[in-house]
């Protein structure tokens, strides 16, 4: 089984890079081969972890995140980035957690592929 790490830096709104990263993760977990997918949100992408954002889409970004979590995808927010944006004490979408740079480093070392958006 392949281990794939997706790092998203781009903000959830104003750019489609965050959406593209989530779409790729969703497509990967839908494959017959079922790779192990991890997503690490950094910089402004950490805002994606907040629930109940209205983005105008029927299922929206939160729905995509929830689908990934339901497929067993480990999604973490960079602790330093989240704290810098005041997200440290706020509730996150269920299944998401705050991660550390050490955890990202470990995930990078075990990944067969690292993809950034």
C-alpha angles and dihedrals in degrees: 000000000000122000112218124187119197116194116195119195100160121099117254092241132044094032133054095219093093090048090048091052091051092046091052092048089050092049091049095053088049093060121107089235092058103209120203104257126194125182123202118191117207137173113357091350088078088077086071088074093070115099129229099031113156111223101161096249122117096235096012131185093302089056090053091049091049091050091052092049089050088054090055098257112158106227119185135177119220105254095216092047093046093049091048088057096046094251098121097100099029122105114258131210104284111269096028121108141185112259136191134234088247089058090049090050091052092047089051092052094053096040120106089201132020117197124184132200 
